[in-house]
Amino acid sequence: MNDFDLLFTRLSRSTFRSRFRLGTRERQYCWDKGAQVIDQHAADFVAKRLAPARPANDGKQTPMRGHPVFIAQHATATCCRGCLAKWHHIPEGQALSPEQQHYVVAVIHHWLVIQMNKAV
């Protein structure tokens, strides 16, 4: 059992979270860019949009489409500080530590790997 099994089991029980999938374009983007670049994009998005104690437009800062990481954030409840508090027990109102940012990127990466390994 890996570190994320319990989390992903809980997420799979959410009708909202479990409806997210990568489309053909997002899958191709991941193949074209590679995991290292996608992880860097995720780290940048997390640092700019999620890490501040009070992110701008919190609750609406993550688009629903446009980048594989955005889709992954909604699927994994790493899209806003409220979802991080509810699903990941990371409190609101304080900046994310480097370790917490790394955790969020790892969750996103894990979901993307699962999606990329699914048959189309």
N, CA, C and O atoms as a GROMACS GRO file, in nm:
protein
  480
    1MET      N    1   0.084  -0.118   0.000
    1MET     CA    2   0.000   0.000   0.000
    1MET      C    3   0.089   0.125   0.000
    1MET      O    4   0.178   0.137   0.084
    2ASN      N    5   0.066   0.217  -0.094
    2ASN     CA    6   0.148   0.338  -0.096
    2ASN      C    7   0.084   0.448  -0.012
    2ASN      O    8  -0.029   0.434   0.035
    3ASP      N    9   0.154   0.557   0.005
    3ASP     CA   10   0.112   0.666   0.092
    3ASP      C   11  -0.021   0.730   0.050
    3ASP      O   12  -0.092   0.786   0.133
    4PHE      N   13  -0.054   0.720  -0.076
    4PHE     CA   14  -0.172   0.790  -0.126
    4PHE      C   15  -0.295   0.700  -0.142
    4PHE      O   16  -0.401   0.748  -0.181
    5ASP      N   17  -0.283   0.572  -0.114
    5ASP     CA   18  -0.396   0.480  -0.136
    5ASP      C   19  -0.522   0.524  -0.061
    5ASP      O   20  -0.629   0.527  -0.120
    6LEU      N   21  -0.511   0.556   0.066
    6LEU     CA   22  -0.627   0.596   0.144
    6LEU      C   23  -0.688   0.725   0.089
    6LEU      O   24  -0.810   0.735   0.075
    7LEU      N   25  -0.604   0.822   0.059
    7LEU     CA   26  -0.652   0.948   0.001
    7LEU      C   27  -0.726   0.924  -0.129
    7LEU      O   28  -0.836   0.975  -0.148
    8PHE      N   29  -0.668   0.846  -0.218
    8PHE     CA   30  -0.730   0.824  -0.349
    8PHE      C   31  -0.857   0.739  -0.338
    8PHE      O   32  -0.947   0.752  -0.421
    9THR      N   33  -0.863   0.653  -0.238
    9THR     CA   34  -0.986   0.580  -0.213
    9THR      C   35  -1.096   0.677  -0.171
    9THR      O   36  -1.209   0.669  -0.219
   10ARG      N   37  -1.063   0.768  -0.081
   10ARG     CA   38  -1.161   0.870  -0.037
   10ARG      C   39  -1.204   0.958  -0.155
   10ARG      O   40  -1.323   0.985  -0.172
   11LEU      N   41  -1.109   1.002  -0.235
   11LEU     CA   42  -1.141   1.087  -0.350
   11LEU      C   43  -1.231   1.014  -0.449
   11LEU      O   44  -1.319   1.075  -0.509
   12SER      N   45  -1.210   0.885  -0.466
   12SER     CA   46  -1.290   0.807  -0.562
   12SER      C   47  -1.437   0.796  -0.519
   12SER      O   48  -1.524   0.769  -0.602
   13ARG      N   49  -1.463   0.818  -0.393
   13ARG     CA   50  -1.601   0.813  -0.342
   13ARG      C   51  -1.675   0.945  -0.362
   13ARG      O   52  -1.796   0.952  -0.340
   14SER      N   53  -1.605   1.048  -0.402
   14SER     CA   54  -1.666   1.178  -0.427
   14SER      C   55  -1.712   1.184  -0.572
   14SER      O   56  -1.632   1.169  -0.664
   15THR      N   57  -1.840   1.206  -0.592
   15THR     CA   58  -1.894   1.217  -0.727
   15THR      C   59  -1.825   1.328  -0.803
   15THR      O   60  -1.789   1.312  -0.920
   16PHE      N   61  -1.806   1.443  -0.738
   16PHE     CA   62  -1.742   1.557  -0.803
   16PHE      C   63  -1.597   1.525  -0.839
   16PHE      O   64  -1.558   1.543  -0.954
   17ARG      N   65  -1.518   1.479  -0.745
   17ARG     CA   66  -1.374   1.454  -0.768
   17ARG      C   67  -1.351   1.342  -0.870
   17ARG      O   68  -1.259   1.350  -0.951
   18SER      N   69  -1.433   1.240  -0.865
   18SER     CA   70  -1.409   1.123  -0.950
   18SER      C   71  -1.451   1.144  -1.096
   18SER      O   72  -1.425   1.057  -1.180
   19ARG      N   73  -1.514   1.255  -1.126
   19ARG     CA   74  -1.556   1.277  -1.265
   19ARG      C   75  -1.444   1.334  -1.353
   19ARG      O   76  -1.457   1.338  -1.475
   20PHE      N   77  -1.336   1.379  -1.293
   20PHE     CA   78  -1.228   1.441  -1.370
   20PHE      C   79  -1.142   1.336  -1.438
   20PHE      O   80  -1.104   1.235  -1.379
   21ARG      N   81  -1.111   1.362  -1.564
   21ARG     CA   82  -1.026   1.275  -1.647
   21ARG      C   83  -0.943   1.363  -1.739
   21ARG      O   84  -0.982   1.476  -1.771
   22LEU      N   85  -0.830   1.312  -1.780
   22LEU     CA   86  -0.752   1.382  -1.882
   22LEU      C   87  -0.811   1.350  -2.018
   22LEU      O   88  -0.841   1.235  -2.049
   23GLY      N   89  -0.828   1.454  -2.100
   23GLY     CA   90  -0.872   1.435  -2.237
   23GLY      C   91  -0.754   1.405  -2.326
   23GLY      O   92  -0.639   1.401  -2.281
   24THR      N   93  -0.782   1.384  -2.452
   24THR     CA   94  -0.678   1.351  -2.549
   24THR      C   95  -0.571   1.460  -2.555
   24THR      O   96  -0.452   1.430  -2.557
   25ARG      N   97  -0.614   1.586  -2.558
   25ARG     CA   98  -0.517   1.696  -2.567
   25ARG      C   99  -0.428   1.704  -2.443
   25ARG      O  100  -0.307   1.724  -2.454
   26GLU      N  101  -0.488   1.687  -2.326
   26GLU     CA  102  -0.410   1.693  -2.202
   26GLU      C  103  -0.312   1.577  -2.192
   26GLU      O  104  -0.199   1.594  -2.147
   27ARG      N  105  -0.356   1.458  -2.235
   27ARG     CA  106  -0.266   1.343  -2.235
   27ARG      C  107  -0.148   1.367  -2.329
   27ARG      O  108  -0.033   1.339  -2.294
   28GLN      N  109  -0.177   1.419  -2.448
   28GLN     CA  110  -0.070   1.445  -2.543
   28GLN      C  111   0.026   1.551  -2.490
   28GLN      O  112   0.148   1.541  -2.508
   29TYR      N  113  -0.029   1.651  -2.425
   29TYR     CA  114   0.055   1.756  -2.365
   29TYR      C  115   0.150   1.694  -2.263
   29TYR      O  116   0.269   1.728  -2.260
   30CYS      N  117   0.100   1.604  -2.180
   30CYS     CA  118   0.185   1.536  -2.082
   30CYS      C  119   0.294   1.454  -2.151
   30CYS      O  120   0.410   1.457  -2.109
   31TRP      N  121   0.258   1.382  -2.256
   31TRP     CA  122   0.358   1.304  -2.330
   31TRP      C  123   0.463   1.396  -2.392
   31TRP      O  124   0.583   1.369  -2.385
   32ASP      N  125   0.417   1.506  -2.453
   32ASP     CA  126   0.510   1.597  -2.521
   32ASP      C  127   0.606   1.665  -2.423
   32ASP      O  128   0.725   1.679  -2.451
   33LYS      N  129   0.555   1.707  -2.309
   33LYS     CA  130   0.637   1.783  -2.214
   33LYS      C  131   0.720   1.694  -2.123
   33LYS      O  132   0.832   1.728  -2.087
   34GLY      N  133   0.665   1.579  -2.086
   34GLY     CA  134   0.735   1.490  -1.994
   34GLY      C  135   0.705   1.522  -1.849
   34GLY      O  136   0.663   1.633  -1.815
   35ALA      N  137   0.727   1.423  -1.764
   35ALA     CA  138   0.691   1.435  -1.622
   35ALA      C  139   0.766   1.547  -1.552
   35ALA      O  140   0.708   1.617  -1.469
   36GLN      N  141   0.892   1.566  -1.583
   36GLN     CA  142   0.971   1.668  -1.514
   36GLN      C  143   0.914   1.808  -1.540
   36GLN      O  144   0.903   1.888  -1.447
   37VAL      N  145   0.879   1.837  -1.663
   37VAL     CA  146   0.824   1.969  -1.698
   37VAL      C  147   0.685   1.986  -1.635
   37VAL      O  148   0.654   2.093  -1.581
   38ILE      N  149   0.603   1.884  -1.642
   38ILE     CA  150   0.469   1.891  -1.584
   38ILE      C  151   0.480   1.912  -1.433
   38ILE      O  152   0.405   1.992  -1.376
   39ASP      N  153   0.570   1.842  -1.367
   39ASP     CA  154   0.590   1.861  -1.223
   39ASP      C  155   0.636   2.004  -1.192
   39ASP      O  156   0.597   2.062  -1.090
   40GLN      N  157   0.719   2.060  -1.279
   40GLN     CA  158   0.762   2.199  -1.258
   40GLN      C  159   0.646   2.295  -1.274
   40GLN      O  160   0.633   2.391  -1.199
   41HIS      N  161   0.560   2.269  -1.374
   41HIS     CA  162   0.440   2.351  -1.390
   41HIS      C  163   0.355   2.343  -1.264
   41HIS      O  164   0.307   2.444  -1.213
   42ALA      N  165   0.337   2.221  -1.212
   42ALA     CA  166   0.257   2.202  -1.090
   42ALA      C  167   0.319   2.280  -0.974
   42ALA      O  168   0.248   2.348  -0.900
   43ALA      N  169   0.449   2.270  -0.958
   43ALA     CA  170   0.517   2.342  -0.850
   43ALA      C  171   0.499   2.492  -0.863
   43ALA      O  172   0.477   2.562  -0.764
   44ASP      N  173   0.507   2.543  -0.986
   44ASP     CA  174   0.487   2.686  -1.009
   44ASP      C  175   0.344   2.729  -0.977
   44ASP      O  176   0.322   2.831  -0.911
   45PHE      N  177   0.246   2.651  -1.023
   45PHE     CA  178   0.105   2.683  -0.996
   45PHE      C  179   0.078   2.680  -0.846
   45PHE      O  180   0.011   2.769  -0.794
   46VAL      N  181   0.130   2.580  -0.778
   46VAL     CA  182   0.109   2.569  -0.633
   46VAL      C  183   0.173   2.687  -0.561
   46VAL      O  184   0.111   2.747  -0.474
   47ALA      N  185   0.295   2.720  -0.598
   47ALA     CA  186   0.365   2.830  -0.532
   47ALA      C  187   0.293   2.964  -0.551
   47ALA      O  188   0.284   3.044  -0.458
   48LYS      N  189   0.243   2.987  -0.671
   48LYS     CA  190   0.180   3.117  -0.700
   48LYS      C  191   0.035   3.125  -0.660
   48LYS      O  192  -0.011   3.229  -0.613
   49ARG      N  193  -0.040   3.016  -0.677
   49ARG     CA  194  -0.186   3.021  -0.660
   49ARG      C  195  -0.236   2.960  -0.530
   49ARG      O  196  -0.349   2.988  -0.490
   50LEU      N  197  -0.156   2.878  -0.464
   50LEU     CA  198  -0.206   2.804  -0.348
   50LEU      C  199  -0.124   2.827  -0.221
   50LEU      O  200  -0.178   2.821  -0.111
   51ALA      N  201   0.004   2.852  -0.236
   51ALA     CA  202   0.094   2.860  -0.120
   51ALA      C  203   0.073   2.982  -0.030
   51ALA      O  204   0.094   2.970   0.091
   52PRO      N  205   0.034   3.098  -0.082
   52PRO     CA  206   0.017   3.212   0.009
   52PRO      C  207  -0.088   3.183   0.117
   52PRO      O  208  -0.180   3.104   0.096
   53ALA      N  209  -0.074   3.248   0.230
   53ALA     CA  210  -0.169   3.229   0.340
   53ALA      C  211  -0.311   3.265   0.298
   53ALA      O  212  -0.407   3.199   0.337
   54ARG      N  213  -0.324   3.369   0.217
   54ARG     CA  214  -0.453   3.411   0.167
   54ARG      C  215  -0.442   3.434   0.016
   54ARG      O  216  -0.426   3.547  -0.029
   55PRO      N  217  -0.452   3.326  -0.062
   55PRO     CA  218  -0.437   3.338  -0.207
   55PRO      C  219  -0.544   3.428  -0.268
   55PRO      O  220  -0.658   3.432  -0.222
   56ALA      N  221  -0.506   3.499  -0.373
   56ALA     CA  222  -0.602   3.582  -0.446
   56ALA      C  223  -0.711   3.492  -0.503
   56ALA      O  224  -0.683   3.385  -0.557
   57ASN      N  225  -0.835   3.537  -0.492
   57ASN     CA  226  -0.950   3.464  -0.546
   57ASN      C  227  -0.958   3.321  -0.494
   57ASN      O  228  -0.997   3.230  -0.568
   58ASP      N  229  -0.922   3.300  -0.368
   58ASP     CA  230  -0.923   3.163  -0.315
   58ASP      C  231  -1.060   3.100  -0.333
   58ASP      O  232  -1.163   3.160  -0.303
   59GLY      N  233  -1.059   2.978  -0.383
   59GLY     CA  234  -1.181   2.907  -0.414
   59GLY      C  235  -1.216   2.915  -0.562
   59GLY      O  236  -1.298   2.839  -0.612
   60LYS      N  237  -1.152   3.009  -0.630
   60LYS     CA  238  -1.176   3.027  -0.774
   60LYS      C  239  -1.045   3.044  -0.852
   60LYS      O  240  -1.047   3.079  -0.970
   61GLN      N  241  -0.933   3.020  -0.786
   61GLN     CA  242  -0.804   3.048  -0.850
   61GLN      C  243  -0.758   2.940  -0.947
   61GLN      O  244  -0.665   2.963  -1.024
   62THR      N  245  -0.820   2.823  -0.944
   62THR     CA  246  -0.776   2.714  -1.031
   62THR      C  247  -0.880   2.692  -1.141
   62THR      O  248  -0.993   2.651  -1.112
   63PRO      N  249  -0.842   2.718  -1.266
   63PRO     CA  250  -0.936   2.693  -1.377
   63PRO      C  251  -0.975   2.545  -1.383
   63PRO      O  252  -0.902   2.459  -1.335
   64MET      N  253  -1.090   2.518  -1.442
   64MET     CA  254  -1.138   2.382  -1.455
   64MET      C  255  -1.074   2.309  -1.573
   64MET      O  256  -1.080   2.186  -1.581
   65ARG      N  257  -1.013   2.383  -1.663
   65ARG     CA  258  -0.950   2.323  -1.780
   65ARG      C  259  -0.837   2.412  -1.828
   65ARG      O  260  -0.814   2.520  -1.774
   66GLY      N  261  -0.766   2.367  -1.930
   66GLY     CA  262  -0.660   2.448  -1.988
   66GLY      C  263  -0.520   2.394  -1.963
   66GLY      O  264  -0.426   2.431  -2.032
   67HIS      N  265  -0.506   2.307  -1.864
   67HIS     CA  266  -0.376   2.247  -1.834
   67HIS      C  267  -0.402   2.118  -1.756
   67HIS      O  268  -0.491   2.115  -1.671
   68PRO      N  269  -0.326   2.013  -1.783
   68PRO     CA  270  -0.346   1.888  -1.709
   68PRO      C  271  -0.337   1.905  -1.557
   68PRO      O  272  -0.408   1.838  -1.483
   69VAL      N  273  -0.250   1.994  -1.512
   69VAL     CA  274  -0.236   2.017  -1.368
   69VAL      C  275  -0.364   2.074  -1.308
   69VAL      O  276  -0.401   2.037  -1.197
   70PHE      N  277  -0.431   2.162  -1.379
   70PHE     CA  278  -0.556   2.219  -1.327
   70PHE      C  279  -0.661   2.109  -1.307
   70PHE      O  280  -0.730   2.106  -1.205
   71ILE      N  281  -0.671   2.020  -1.403
   71ILE     CA  282  -0.766   1.909  -1.393
   71ILE      C  283  -0.727   1.820  -1.274
   71ILE      O  284  -0.813   1.779  -1.196
   72ALA      N  285  -0.599   1.792  -1.262
   72ALA     CA  286  -0.551   1.710  -1.151
   72ALA      C  287  -0.579   1.777  -1.016
   72ALA      O  288  -0.613   1.710  -0.919
   73GLN      N  289  -0.565   1.908  -1.010
   73GLN     CA  290  -0.590   1.977  -0.885
   73GLN      C  291  -0.736   1.960  -0.840
   73GLN      O  292  -0.762   1.940  -0.722
   74HIS      N  293  -0.828   1.969  -0.933
   74HIS     CA  294  -0.968   1.950  -0.896
   74HIS      C  295  -0.995   1.804  -0.859
   74HIS      O  296  -1.069   1.776  -0.765
   75ALA      N  297  -0.935   1.712  -0.932
   75ALA     CA  298  -0.955   1.569  -0.904
   75ALA      C  299  -0.899   1.530  -0.768
   75ALA      O  300  -0.951   1.439  -0.703
   76THR      N  301  -0.794   1.597  -0.724
   76THR     CA  302  -0.725   1.561  -0.600
   76THR      C  303  -0.754   1.655  -0.484
   76THR      O  304  -0.694   1.643  -0.377
   77ALA      N  305  -0.846   1.749  -0.504
   77ALA     CA  306  -0.882   1.846  -0.399
   77ALA      C  307  -0.761   1.927  -0.353
   77ALA      O  308  -0.746   1.957  -0.234
   78THR      N  309  -0.677   1.964  -0.450
   78THR     CA  310  -0.563   2.052  -0.422
   78THR      C  311  -0.580   2.183  -0.498
   78THR      O  312  -0.482   2.246  -0.536
   79CYS      N  313  -0.704   2.221  -0.520
   79CYS     CA  314  -0.738   2.336  -0.604
   79CYS      C  315  -0.750   2.467  -0.526
   79CYS      O  316  -0.732   2.574  -0.584
   80CYS      N  317  -0.778   2.462  -0.397
   80CYS     CA  318  -0.792   2.584  -0.316
   80CYS      C  319  -0.761   2.549  -0.171
   80CYS      O  320  -0.748   2.432  -0.135
   81ARG      N  321  -0.749   2.652  -0.090
   81ARG     CA  322  -0.713   2.629   0.050
   81ARG      C  323  -0.825   2.559   0.127
   81ARG      O  324  -0.797   2.482   0.219
   82GLY      N  325  -0.949   2.585   0.091
   82GLY     CA  326  -1.060   2.516   0.156
   82GLY      C  327  -1.055   2.367   0.132
   82GLY      O  328  -1.075   2.288   0.224
   83CYS      N  329  -1.029   2.328   0.008
   83CYS     CA  330  -1.019   2.185  -0.025
   83CYS      C  331  -0.897   2.122   0.041
   83CYS      O  332  -0.903   2.008   0.086
   84LEU      N  333  -0.787   2.196   0.046
   84LEU     CA  334  -0.668   2.144   0.115
   84LEU      C  335  -0.698   2.118   0.262
   84LEU      O  336  -0.653   2.018   0.319
   85ALA      N  337  -0.774   2.208   0.323
   85ALA     CA  338  -0.809   2.190   0.465
   85ALA      C  339  -0.900   2.070   0.483
   85ALA      O  340  -0.878   1.986   0.571
   86LYS      N  341  -1.003   2.060   0.400
   86LYS     CA  342  -1.102   1.954   0.414
   86LYS      C  343  -1.045   1.816   0.383
   86LYS      O  344  -1.065   1.722   0.460
   87TRP      N  345  -0.974   1.804   0.272
   87TRP     CA  346  -0.930   1.673   0.224
   87TRP      C  347  -0.790   1.632   0.271
   87TRP      O  348  -0.761   1.514   0.285
   88HIS      N  349  -0.704   1.732   0.295
   88HIS     CA  350  -0.563   1.702   0.325
   88HIS      C  351  -0.520   1.748   0.464
   88HIS      O  352  -0.406   1.728   0.504
   89HIS      N  353  -0.612   1.810   0.535
   89HIS     CA  354  -0.586   1.858   0.672
   89HIS      C  355  -0.470   1.957   0.678
   89HIS      O  356  -0.392   1.957   0.774
   90ILE      N  357  -0.460   2.040   0.576
   90ILE     CA  358  -0.361   2.148   0.573
   90ILE      C  359  -0.438   2.277   0.604
   90ILE      O  360  -0.519   2.321   0.524
   91PRO      N  361  -0.413   2.337   0.720
   91PRO     CA  362  -0.496   2.449   0.764
   91PRO      C  363  -0.488   2.572   0.673
   91PRO      O  364  -0.386   2.601   0.611
   92GLU      N  365  -0.601   2.641   0.667
   92GLU     CA  366  -0.609   2.767   0.594
   92GLU      C  367  -0.543   2.878   0.678
   92GLU      O  368  -0.520   2.861   0.797
   93GLY      N  369  -0.514   2.990   0.613
   93GLY     CA  370  -0.468   3.108   0.684
   93GLY      C  371  -0.320   3.115   0.714
   93GLY      O  372  -0.275   3.211   0.776
   94GLN      N  373  -0.244   3.016   0.671
   94GLN     CA  374  -0.099   3.022   0.686
   94GLN      C  375  -0.035   2.974   0.557
   94GLN      O  376  -0.086   2.885   0.490
   95ALA      N  377   0.076   3.035   0.523
   95ALA     CA  378   0.144   2.998   0.399
   95ALA      C  379   0.186   2.851   0.403
   95ALA      O  380   0.220   2.798   0.508
   96LEU      N  381   0.181   2.787   0.287
   96LEU     CA  382   0.226   2.648   0.278
   96LEU      C  383   0.378   2.643   0.293
   96LEU      O  384   0.450   2.723   0.234
   97SER      N  385   0.424   2.548   0.370
   97SER     CA  386   0.568   2.527   0.386
   97SER      C  387   0.621   2.462   0.259
   97SER      O  388   0.543   2.410   0.179
   98PRO      N  389   0.752   2.463   0.239
   98PRO     CA  390   0.808   2.391   0.124
   98PRO      C  391   0.770   2.243   0.125
   98PRO      O  392   0.746   2.185   0.018
   99GLU      N  393   0.763   2.181   0.242
   99GLU     CA  394   0.724   2.040   0.252
   99GLU      C  395   0.579   2.020   0.209
   99GLU      O  396   0.548   1.923   0.140
  100GLN      N  397   0.491   2.110   0.250
  100GLN     CA  398   0.351   2.101   0.211
  100GLN      C  399   0.335   2.122   0.061
  100GLN      O  400   0.255   2.054  -0.003
  101GLN      N  401   0.411   2.216   0.005
  101GLN     CA  402   0.407   2.237  -0.140
  101GLN      C  403   0.454   2.112  -0.213
  101GLN      O  404   0.395   2.072  -0.314
  102HIS      N  405   0.559   2.051  -0.163
  102HIS     CA  406   0.610   1.927  -0.224
  102HIS      C  407   0.504   1.817  -0.217
  102HIS      O  408   0.485   1.743  -0.314
  103TYR      N  409   0.436   1.806  -0.103
  103TYR     CA  410   0.329   1.707  -0.088
  103TYR      C  411   0.220   1.729  -0.192
  103TYR      O  412   0.176   1.634  -0.256
  104VAL      N  413   0.175   1.853  -0.210
  104VAL     CA  414   0.069   1.884  -0.305
  104VAL      C  415   0.112   1.845  -0.446
  104VAL      O  416   0.034   1.784  -0.521
  105VAL      N  417   0.233   1.878  -0.483
  105VAL     CA  418   0.284   1.842  -0.616
  105VAL      C  419   0.291   1.690  -0.630
  105VAL      O  420   0.261   1.636  -0.737
  106ALA      N  421   0.330   1.620  -0.525
  106ALA     CA  422   0.336   1.473  -0.531
  106ALA      C  423   0.198   1.412  -0.550
  106ALA      O  424   0.183   1.314  -0.624
  107VAL      N  425   0.096   1.469  -0.485
  107VAL     CA  426  -0.041   1.421  -0.502
  107VAL      C  427  -0.085   1.441  -0.647
  107VAL      O  428  -0.142   1.350  -0.709
  108ILE      N  429  -0.060   1.560  -0.701
  108ILE     CA  430  -0.095   1.590  -0.840
  108ILE      C  431  -0.022   1.494  -0.934
  108ILE      O  432  -0.083   1.437  -1.024
  109HIS      N  433   0.106   1.476  -0.912
  109HIS     CA  434   0.187   1.385  -0.996
  109HIS      C  435   0.129   1.244  -0.993
  109HIS      O  436   0.115   1.179  -1.097
  110HIS      N  437   0.095   1.197  -0.875
  110HIS     CA  438   0.042   1.061  -0.860
  110HIS      C  439  -0.087   1.045  -0.942
  110HIS      O  440  -0.103   0.945  -1.012
  111TRP      N  441  -0.177   1.142  -0.933
  111TRP     CA  442  -0.302   1.134  -1.010
  111TRP      C  443  -0.273   1.135  -1.160
  111TRP      O  444  -0.334   1.059  -1.235
  112LEU      N  445  -0.180   1.220  -1.204
  112LEU     CA  446  -0.147   1.226  -1.346
  112LEU      C  447  -0.087   1.094  -1.395
  112LEU      O  448  -0.119   1.049  -1.505
  113VAL      N  449  -0.004   1.032  -1.315
  113VAL     CA  450   0.053   0.902  -1.353
  113VAL      C  451  -0.058   0.798  -1.369
  113VAL      O  452  -0.059   0.721  -1.466
  114ILE      N  453  -0.150   0.796  -1.276
  114ILE     CA  454  -0.264   0.703  -1.287
  114ILE      C  455  -0.339   0.728  -1.417
  114ILE      O  456  -0.370   0.635  -1.491
  115GLN      N  457  -0.368   0.854  -1.446
  115GLN     CA  458  -0.442   0.888  -1.567
  115GLN      C  459  -0.366   0.851  -1.694
  115GLN      O  460  -0.425   0.800  -1.789
  116MET      N  461  -0.236   0.876  -1.695
  116MET     CA  462  -0.156   0.848  -1.814
  116MET      C  463  -0.143   0.698  -1.838
  116MET      O  464  -0.120   0.655  -1.951
  117ASN      N  465  -0.158   0.617  -1.734
  117ASN     CA  466  -0.145   0.473  -1.748
  117ASN      C  467  -0.276   0.403  -1.776
  117ASN      O  468  -0.279   0.281  -1.795
  118LYS      N  469  -0.386   0.478  -1.779
  118LYS     CA  470  -0.516   0.420  -1.811
  118LYS      C  471  -0.528   0.406  -1.963
  118LYS      O  472  -0.476   0.488  -2.039
  119ALA      N  473  -0.596   0.303  -2.003
  119ALA     CA  474  -0.624   0.286  -2.146
  119ALA      C  475  -0.722   0.392  -2.190
  119ALA      O  476  -0.813   0.430  -2.115
  120VAL      N  477  -0.704   0.440  -2.309
  120VAL     CA  478  -0.794   0.546  -2.362
  120VAL      C  479  -0.915   0.485  -2.425
  120VAL      O  480  -1.002   0.557  -2.475
   0.00000   0.00000   0.00000
